Amino acid sequence: MSDNQPIHVDVGTWVRVAGSAPGEDHFEEVFEFVTPSQVDLVENKLSVESPLAHVVSQARVGDEFELNTNTGKVEMRLLEVGRRGAEND
């Protein structure tokens, strides 16, 4: 996906993010967006209706944002976006 295009988050979209939360080490994770019935936090599969999906749909690659979670604010940077099954996956 082009870095300058708006991100359309739907089933099969994946994102690579980096970030940190208060009191925790820096992290880098890949999350895949799935239907609500397919959510699996162990496998980093989040709902297309999740807070991260909503934030990502308004971001561009390289953007930094804060995400409020049940354990506090997490600062993140959107590093990469793709689609499962696309050529570059």
HELIX and SHEET records of a PDB file:
HELIX    1   1 PRO A   36  GLN A   38  5                                   3    
HELIX    2   2 LEU A   41  GLU A   43  5                                   3    
HELIX    3   3 PRO A   51  VAL A   56  1                                   6    
SHEET    1   A 5 LYS A  45  SER A  47  0                                        
SHEET    2   A 5 PHE A  27  VAL A  34  1                                        
SHEET    3   A 5 THR A  13  SER A  20 -1                                        
SHEET    4   A 5 GLY A  72  ARG A  83 -1                                        
SHEET    5   A 5 GLU A  64  THR A  69 -1                                        
END                                                                             
